[in-house]
Amino acid sequence: MSQTIAIVNQKGGVGKTTTAINLGAYLAWLGKFVLLVDLDPQANASSALGINHQTITKGVYHGLADDVSFRDVIVGTGHQGYKLAPATPDLAGARIELVPLEDREYRLRNALLEVRNDYDYIIIDCPPSLDLLTINGLVAADAVLIPVQAEYLALEGLGQLLNTFNLVKENLQPELSILGAVLTMHDGRNRLSNQVFAELKEHSPFHVFETVIPRNVRLTESPSYGQTILAYDASSKGAKAYEQLAREILLRGQTPG
């Protein structure tokens, strides 16, 4: 059975896209077939995988609003077993254009039905907001992965996200679950980072992954070269962390509950 994971946090700058692209790369490296869906109009995931979103003619928008076959928008990434449904500039208007459409919250879910059985994992990189595009991402998903920055304000912002999750689960996607939270931008030398991790583990109502993603220069550099951290510097601390997270997610998928 394939699993669709929406990576969601309404707060920007928490490592959401970095997590999406690198988790996908390592799941593919571990032998899984992976599709990354760039649902963010900023198209950072597409750019980070070496795709010029200004020049491609078909993307996620066309699969949502134009009834284009989702297979026709998928492109390769340079990693074996790892494909991308890219964002294009048109996606910015989808928030408004989808409003009058029938089953507007289910457009992505319905579009993915065509390709779902082609992949072991579909990862959705949602926008840093709780708008109609993110709702589409949540409704299309089986589970939610929440990147949480290692600072106290990030913990305070989780309440709004959980409220949205509960509304979607109650009204649109009753099978939706929370896969867990992963701490990002962690500095092990910083007492605050360690305190945030401890509080998250102690008080979180959902699973918190043991893997933490460190602050790492190589992780920051790799998107500017259109590469995942696996391709850019597989020996870096950031690469090792995403490999560990991928393994932890695979193990969690094999463990009931």
N, C-alpha and C positions, 0 to 999 in steps of 0.2 A: 504494500500500500504506500502510495506517495504521501508526503506530508507537506503542507503549505504553511510557511512561517512568515508572519508579518513582523517586521522589525519597526517598532513604533516608539516614539517619544515626541511630544509636542514641543519640547524645548530643543532649540537648535544647538549645534556645537557640542553634542555629547558623544560623538563617535558612532552615530547611527549608520551612516553610509559606509564608514570604514569597516564597521562590523559586518554589514551586509556583503560587501564585495569580498572581504577576506575570509569570512566564514564559508561563503559559497565556493571560493577557490580551494579551501582545505577539505571541504566535503567531497569535492570532485577529485582531489588528489588522493583521498582515501577510498576512491573507487565508486563513488556515487555519481549518478547523472543529475545535474543541477541546472535549474533555470533561475536567473535573477531577473526580477521585474522591477524596472526603475519607474516608480510611480510618483517621483518628485519632479515637478516642473523645472527645478534648478538643474536637473540632469547630471548631478555630480557623480553618481554611480556609473553612468554611461561614459563620462569623460575619464573617470579613474580607470576604466577598462579599455581606454584607448579609442573610444568611439567619438567621432565628431558629430554631436547631436544637431549641429546647424546644417549639415549636408545630407543626412539620411532623409529619405522621403516617407518612410513608414515607421511608426513606433507605437507605443502603448496607446496613445491618444486614438489612433486609427482603429485599434482593436476595440476600444471602448465606445467611441462615438460614431464611427463610420461603418461598423459591422465588417471590417476587414478581417480575414482569417488571422488568428493569432500566430499561426505557423509562418505567415508571410512577413511578420515583423521581427522574428527572432534572428539574431546574428551570433557568430562565434566570438570567443573572447581570447583566443590564443592558448587556453588551457583545455586539455582533452576532457570531454564530458561536461564542460561548463559553458552554458549559453546565456545570452542576454536579450531581454525584450527592452529596447532602449527608450528613453524619453526623447521627445522632440519639443521645439518651442511651442507647438500647438497645445501641448498638455496644460499650459497655464490657463487657457480658456475653458478647459473641461469642467472646472468647478461650476461655471455658469451654464455651459451648454448641456450638461447632464441633468440639470434640474428639471426640465419639462419632460424628460424621457421616461418611458414606462420602465418600472423596476430599476430606477436609477441607482439604488444602493447595490444592486446585484450585477451590474454590468461587467465588472472584472471577474467575478465568480463564474458567470456564464461564459465569458470569453476563454477562461482558462480550462473549461471542461474539455475543449478540443485537444489540448496538449497535456493534460494532467497525467495521463498514463505513460507519457514519454519520459518522465523524470521521477527520481526518487525523492528529490526535494525541490520545492519551488519557494524561493525567498523573495519577499516583497519589501522593497525599500520605500517606506511611506514618507510623505512630506513631514516637515517639522511643524505640524498643525493638526487640529482635530476637525478637518473640513470634510467635504463630500468625497474627496479622493482617498483620504485616510479611512473613512467609513467603508468605501469600496474594498480597501485593502484588508480591513478587519473581517468583513463579511466573506471575502474570498478565502480567508485563512482557516486553518485548523487550530493554530496556536499562535501566541504572541510572545516575542522575545523583546525585552525592554532593556536597552542600554541605559545605565545610570552613571552619570559623572560623579567622581569622587569628591563631592562637596555637599554641604548641608542643604543649600537651596534646591538642589536636584531632588533630594528626598521629599521636600515639601511639595514639589510639583507633581508627585506621583498620584495625588488624590484625584486631580482632574482627569488624568488618564484612566484611572481605575473606574471612575464614574462613567466615562464614555465606553469603556470595555463592558461594564455591566449593562448599559443601555443596549448595546449591540447584541449582547448575549441574550437578553430578555426579549428583544423585539425582532431581531433579524437573523441571528446565527446562534441557535441554542447550543451547538456543539463546540463553540469556541472555548478555548482554554488558555491559560497562561503557562507557557513553557518555562519561563523563569526570567530573572533579571541578571544582567552581567555588569559588573562594575568596570567602568572605562576610565582612562586617563589617571590611573592609579600611580602614585609615587610612594613606594614602600618606605622611603626615608622620611616621609611626611606624616607626622602623628595624626593630622586631620584626615588624611586618606584612609589610614587604618581604622580610625574611629568611625568614619562613614560606613566602611565595609562591615564593621562589627555591629553597628546599629541596624544596617540593612538586613543582615542575617538574623538578628535577634527579633526584630519587630515586623519584618515583611510577612504579609499574609500568603505569599507565594514562594516558590522555590528560588533560591539564589545560587547561582553557579559558583563552584569553588574557584574556577579560573577567573583571574582578574587581568584586564588588559592594561598594560603599563603605558605611561607617557614614554614615547619612543620617537626619536628624530627620524628614523628610517620609515616608520609608519606614516609620519607626516610628509615625507618626501615622495614616497612611491606614487601617489595619485598624479603628481605633476609630470611623471614620466609615462602615464597611462598604463601603470602596472599594479598588480596586486603585490602585497608584501612577499608572497610566495615566489613570485618571479623576480622581484627587485632585490630582496635580501633575505633568503630563507634561513639564514643563521642568526638573524637579529632577535632581540627579546620579544618584539612585537609579533614576529612570525611564529615563534615558539608558543606564544600565548594563544594565537588564533588556531594553531594546530591542536593545542590542548582543549580549547573550547569546542572545536569540531568533534574531537573524540568524546568529550563529555556529553555532547548532544546526541551523538550516535548511541552511547551507552544508555542515556536516559530514555531514548526511544525504544530500547529493548527491555526496559524495566517497568513493570506495571506501576501506575500511580506516579 
